Amino acid sequence: VGMWASLDAMWEMPTEKRIFMAVLLFSWTVYLWETFLAQRQRRIYKTTTRVPPELGQIMDSETFEKSRLYQLDKSTFSFWSGLYSEVEGTFILLFGGIPYLWKLSGRFCGYAGFGPEYEITQSLVFLLLATLFSALTGLPWSLYNTFVIEEKHGFNHQTLDFFMKDAIKKFVVTQCILLPVSSLLLYIIKIGGDYFFIYAWLFTLVVSLVLVTIYADYIAPLFDKFTPLPEGKLKQEIEVMAKNIDFPLTKVYVVEGSKRSSHSNAYFYGFFKNKRIVLFDTLLEEYSVLNKDLQEESGMEPRSEGEGDSEEKKAKVKTKKQGCKNEEVLAVLGHELGHWKLGHTVKNIIISQMNSFLCFFLFAVLIGRKELFAAFGFYDSQPTLIGLLIIFQFIFSPYNEVLSFCLTVLSRRFEFQADAFAKNLGKAKDLYSALIKLNKDNLGFPVSDWLFSMWHYSHPPLLERLQALKTPKQD
């Protein structure tokens, strides 16, 4: 009754007040929904303390318990960080944080001799201050996640000095990209006339394609070391597999991800006839720093064939080895290249750009509505950047939630198809074992609440993928 009374009261408010209350109400509704889903999954972490029978053959009790505790800690952290984020966002809206920051950026511009007519300059100062505020308020949470949770569970390899230098470098690089791109986008919107949304969309399309093209060659190396995969059996087999499916491979890199974390990954990038594959060193058993450290701890120095070691030392290294064997790495790449062969990458780009065009079109329709600006404290001016922020982040939030869920469902479908592609390459057995190893190395918990999984998992749960790999191929 109280809720309906509140809704009735909302309809009696001025339009800008209704918009503001609707934004807050939807934001907290989404937060409560996410919290409900997280609590369902958290209950799974708490109550599933023994390896289920169907997992007995693929996961030992020690690894199962480690993954359970790791995910439980991550769930607790996610709850508190999510609550803080929601409360912070609410306070910013309630106490006029956005118009205050806009006025503050105007003062800074005034000190430098730029008046109100320099809206793009003021917008860039606003962006700089907003991203700085976000970086500073998020820093304690990032520190806790890295040096408490990830450290506790053996994933963190960073020192505090490395972490802080990395954070500063990321902030600087982000500003070097964000500010010029934003200024050009705002300029295009300003001079684009009635069809500015078409030009703005084309501009963001070009920028996204350029960034994807240059990221691994020019941006990622600023943070991680990329080295060509040495000549050998693995590289030869990767090149043969790429050739067999007509993948235009030009280079294979190994990235030194182990200096940050024990988590592993692999991906490809590039357009047209210039494709590259990147493998994390933590994915490769023979490259993994963890394996070398374990050998040193157990006293196992490199030895020639025939030299003996105690069975206890051999068992220690065998059971704790990280990464995948060459055959399993090839199977993982077979899955990744399946995304390319089946057109998943192109389909995702098309969906993304269709969505971008639609959003810019709706932005063009809504940007003239003064009540949208008034709802967030802008009564006398309607800055273009603020319009982008209000419409894209707040007004489109219900649409974004629905779209995100649909893309998650589509992503799971693509993952099954990529697994099937690798299976058709004759790599089902190796992919099966690789998925188990990667789940173990990353301490993934293989038991999921069905509703949490359906809403959040862009990749199918481990058991579903393994079952699909065991299913005989259909003629």
N, C-alpha and C positions, 0 to 999 in steps of 0.2 A: 504494500500500500504506500509505504514511504517512497519507494522508488518511483512509482507512477505519479505520486504527488510532486516529486522533484522534476520529473519529465514535463508535467503540466506547467510547472513554474517556469521551466526553461522556455517554453513556447511563448510565454508572456514577456520575455526579456527582449531587448533590442537585438537586431540581427547579429551584430558583432559579438554580443555577449553569448548568444546561442552558439555561434561558431566556436568561440573560445571554450565554452563548457563541453561541447561535443568533442573537441580535440582532447581535452583532459580526460573525459569519460572513456573515450575509446582507448587512449594510452594505458589507463589503469585496467581496463577490461582485458587488453592484450597481455599486460603484465600478470594479471591474476590467472589467465588461461595458461600462460607459460609456466607459472609457479605450480599450478595444478598438475600439469604434465610432468614437471620435474619431480614433484613429490611422488607421483606414481612410479617413476623410474627409481627414485631414491629408495622406495619401499622394496623394490627388487634387489637393490644393492645390499640392503640390510638383512633381508630374509633368506636370500639364496646364498647360503654359506657353504654348501657342498656342491661338488661338480655334478650336474645332472647326468643321468645315465647316458643320454644321447651324446654327451661331450666327453665321456670317459676315454675314448680312443684318441682324442685330439688335444686334450689339455690335462696336465697334471694338477694335483690339488694345490701345490705351492704356487704355481703361476696363477691359478684361478683366484686364490686368496689375495695375492699381490694386486691383481687387476681389480678385484672387488674393492679393496681399500683405496686404491688410486682413484677409481671413479667416484667413490664415496667422498673423498676429499675434494675432488673437482666439483662435485655436486654442491657441497657445502659452500665452497668459494663462489660458485656461480650464483647461488641464492643471495649471498650478502652483497656481492658486487652488483647484481641485477637490482636489488632493492635500493642500493645507494644511487645507482644510475637513474632509476625512476623517480626517487625523491629529489635528486638534484635537478632533473629536467622539469619536474613540477614546480619547484621553487623558482627556477629561472623564469618560467612562464608567469607564475603568480606575482612575482615581484618585479616584473618588467626588465628582466636581464637582457633581452635582445635589444629593445630600444635604448637601454642604458649604454650597452656596448657600442651601438651605432653612434650615439652622441659623443661617447668617449673617443671613438675613432675620428669623428669630426673635429674634436678639439686638437688632437694630435696633428691632423692635417692643417688646421688653422695655425698652429705653431710653426709649421713649415711653409706657410704662405699660400696654402691651397684653400680656397673658399668652398662654399656649398655646391658651386657649379662643377667642381671636380668630383663628380659622384663615383666614377670608376676608381679614382685614387683612394677615396674614402672607403670604398668597398674592399679594396685590397688590404687596407689597414685593419678593417673589421675582420676579414678572413684571418689575417696574421694573429690578431689578438684572440679570436675564437679558437683557433687551432692550438695556440700556446696555452690557453686556459684548459682545453681538453687534455693536452699532453701532461700538464702539471697535475691536474686532478686525477688522471688515470695512472700516473707514475707509481704511487704507493701500491695500487692493486697489481700492477705489472711486476713490481719488485717482489711482492708477496707470492704471486703465482710462480715466478721464476725461482726465487731463492728459498722458498719454503716448500711449496707443493712439489714442483718439478725436482728440486734438490732432494727432498725427502724420498722420492720414489726413483731416484737414480737417473733422471733424464737430463738435468741441467749440467752443462759443461762450461758455463760462463763465469768469469770473475765479475765482481762489482764494477771494477774499472772498465772492463770490456763492455759490460752492459750499458754503462752511462755514456761512453763514447759512441756506442752503436745507436743509442736513443737520440743523441744530439745529431749524429750524422743522418739518421732517418728523418728527423724534423727538418733539417736544412735541405735535404734532397726533395722532400715533399713540397716545401715552399718554393723551391726552384722550378718545380713543375706546376704546382697549383696556381701560383700567382699569375704567371704569364698566360696560362690557358684561361683562367677566369677573366682576366682583363680583356682578352680577345673575344671571349664569348659574350661578355657584357657589351662590348663595342658592337658586335654583330647584331645583337638584339636591339641596340639603340638605333642603328642606321638601317636596319633590315626592312623597315616599312611593314605593310600588312602581312607579308609572307616571311617575316623574320624567323618563324619557327622552322621553316624548311632549311634556311641557311644555318641556323643554330644546330639543327640535327646533323646536317652534312659536316659541319665543323667538328662536332663531337665524334662523329663516325671516323673522320680522318685522324683525329687525335688518338682515339682508342686503337686504331690499326697501327699507327706509328709507335705508340707505347708498347704494344704487344711485340712489335718487330724489334725494337731496340732494347727492351727490358733486360733480357738475358745477356746481351752483348755489352751493354754500356751501364746499366743501372745496377743489376744484381752483383756484378763483380766489384762494385764499391763496398759491398758488405761481406761477400764470400769469395773464396778462391775457386776458380774454375780451371781445371786442367784437362787436356785431351786424354781420353781413355787410351792407355798404352796399347801398342800392337800386341796381339795375342789371340788366343782361341775365342775369348768372349767377344772381342771387337769383330773378329771375322764372322762369327755366327750372327751377331746383330746385323751386320751389313748384308749377309745372305738372306736373313729373314726379311729385312727391309726391301731388298731387291725382288724377292718372291711375291710381295704384295704391292709392288710398284710405289713404295714410299720413297720420295726423293731425298734420302738422307745425305747430308753433307758432312756433319761432324757429330762426334759423341763425346760429351764432357762428363767429368766426375766433379761434383761440387763438394767442398769440404764443410758439410753440414754438421759434422761431429764436434766442431769447436763451439757450437751452440747447444746442441741437444742430441739425444740418442734416437729421436724419432727419424723415420726414414720415408723416402718418397722417390718418385721418378716422374718425368714429364717430357713432352716435346713441344717445340715452338717453331715459329717461322711461317712464312707464306710462300705459296707457289712452289718453285723448285729449290727452295733453300731451307730445308728442315733440319733441325738439330734435336738431339736427344740428350737429356740431362739426367744423370743418375746420382743420387746422394751416396756418399761413401758409406753411410750407415746401412745402405741397402745391400752392399756387396760384402759378402763374408770375408773375402781376402783383403778388403780395404778397411774394414771396420777397426777403428782405434780401440774399441772395447775389447775385441778379440786379442789384440796385441797386448793390452794391459793385463788381461787375464792370463796370458802366457807368461808375462813377467812375474805376476803375483804367484803363480803356481810353480815358478821355477823352470818353465819349459822354454828353453832357448831354441832357436832354429837348429835343426839337427839333420844329419844325413840319414837316408833310409837305412833301417836296420838298427839304429841306436835305440836303446830302450828307455822308457819312462815308467814310473809307477802307474798302476792301473787307476789309482785314486786321482792322480794328477790328470791323466787322460780323460777320465770321466768328468772331472770338474770343468775342463775346457769344453768338452763335447756338449755337456748339457747347458752351458751358458753362452755358447757362441751366438753372436748376433749376425743378422743379415741372411742373405740367401745364396745358395750355390748358383753357379753359372746357368744351369738348366732352369732353375726357378726364376732367375733374373730375366731370362729370355721369355719365360711364360708371362711374367708381369708386363714386359714390354709388348708381348703379343696382345695382351689386354689393352694397353694404352694405344697401340697402333690400330687396334680394332675400332676405337673411337674415331680415328681419322678415316679409316677405310669405310666405315658405315655412315660417314657424314655427320657424326654427332657434333663435331666442332663447328662445322658450317651451320648446322641447324641452330645451335646455341647462339651463334653470332646473329643469325637472321631474327630469332626471337628477341634477342636483346635490342636490336636496332628497330624492330617493329614497336617494341615497348617504348623505346626512347622517342621515336617519332610521335607516337600517341601522346606521350607525356608533354612533349613540347607543344603539340597542337592544343591540348587542353590548357596548358599554361597560357597560350596566346588568347584563349577564350576567357580565362579567369583573371588575367593580370590587370584588367581595367576595373575590377570590383573593389571599390574603396573600403567596403566593410571588412574584407579579408585583412587588409592592413590595419584597420582600426581595431580589429579583434586582438591584435598582438601589440597594440600600443602605438601604432604609427598613424596619427590623426592628420598631420599636416603634410606628410610627404609619402611617396610610394617608391622607395628605391628598388631598382630592378633586382639586385642581389637578394634583398629581403623578400621580394616576391617569389624568387626561385626557392628560397629557404622555406617560406610558409607553404607554398603550393606543393612542392616536391616532398618535403618531409612530413608535413602535418595533414594537409588536405588529402593527399594521395595515400595516406597510411592504410586505410581499409583496403584499397585496391592493391597496395604493395603486399599486404599480408596474404591475400588470396593468390596473387601471382607467385609469391614465394612458395606457397604450398604446392601449387601446380607444377612449378619447376622442380621441386623436390621429388614429386611423383615421377615426373619425366626423367629425372636424373637416375632414379633407381631402375627404371626401364632400360635406359642406356647402359647402365652397369651390367645388367643381366645379358644384354646383347653383346657387349664387349667380352664378357666371360665366354659366351658361346662362340665368339669369333676365335678366341685363343684355343678353345676346345677343338674347333674344326681344324686348327693348325696342328693338332696332335699334342697339345700341351696341357691337357686337362689334368693329368696326374701331377705335373710340376706346378701348375697354378694352384691346385688343391693344397699341396704342401707349402707353397709360398704364402698363401693366404693365412694358413695356420701360424707360420713363423712370424709374419708381419703383425698379426694380432697379438702374438706373444711378446714380440719385441716392443710394441707400443702399448702393452698392457690394456688392450681392448677387452671390455667385459662382454662375453658372448650371449648373455641373457638380457632380453629387452622387453619392456612393457609394450604391448602392441600399439597403443595409442601414441605414446611418446615416439616410438619408432616411426610410425606412419607420418607424424607431423614433422619430425626433425631429421631423420636419416636420409641423406642424399645418396648413400650407398646402402644396399640391402644388408641386413644382419648376416653375420658370418655363416650361421647354420643354413640359411636359405641359399647362399651362394654355393656352399659346399654341396648341398643337396642337388642343386641344378647341375653342377659339374659331374655328379655321379649318374645323373639321369641319361639313359642311352639316347643317342642322337636320333632325331625323327627323320625319316626318309621323305 
